[in-house]
Each structure stands twice: as C-alpha cells, then as structure tokens.
Amino acid sequence: MNCPHCQSSDTKMIKKKTLLGYKQFICNACSKQYNERTGTKLNFIMYPTAVVMMVVHYYYRFKVSLDDVVELMLMRGFRFMPSNRTQLGASIWRRTWHQGSR
C-alpha cells in the first residue's frame, strides 16, 4: 500500500491494528504512520465500514429518519449514543454520499 502522505511504495505493515481492526503501516521514506482508512472519506468515522454501509443502506433504501435507522440498528445489536447519532448522520450525509453524488 502506497503512503498517502508522500506516495512512496517503500512501506511496511505493522503488526498492531487500530481499535476498529484496520491494518497499520509505516512509511520508510517520510516515517509517517497510517492505516487502511487514511485519506478516505470514512477515516474519522468511529464505526466499522460495514456498520456505516448498513446505516446508509437503511437510510436511503427505506427512506426513513435517522432515528428510525438507529432503531433498526438496535434490533441488529448496535447501540448508538445520542451524541453519536448526530455525528453519524452528519458524517454520512456530508462525507460519504453527498460529495460523491454531485
């Protein structure tokens, strides 16, 4: 995987993974550490990609409110705190889909 900071291919995978289980790398050229999500629109969302994609699918497929999506996710075993609901909704709306659909 090329370094997202300097585009060098001289990188090395680190054994330690992120809290969400993503692989981490270190660049031998610029000495910066990064993970699989660095430089993507999902980088700062604190949920696994699969969960985010499921939320987006529910939101757009069933045309329900974010509160309804939270309830649907609760039935699947995922619990979102009130502050995370706002963050999740705003992140999905701004970063994931609205920018890419233009």
QUINOR-V527020 format. One line per field, one symbol per residue. ss: DSSP state (A for helix, B for strand, O for the rest). A space follows every 10 residues. Layout:
ss->???
//
This chain:
ss->OOOOOOOOOO BBBBOOOOOO OOOBBBBOOO OOBBBOOOOO OOOOOOOOAA AAAAAAAAAA AOOOOAAAAA AAAAAOOOOO OAAAAAAAAA AAAAAAAAOO OO
//
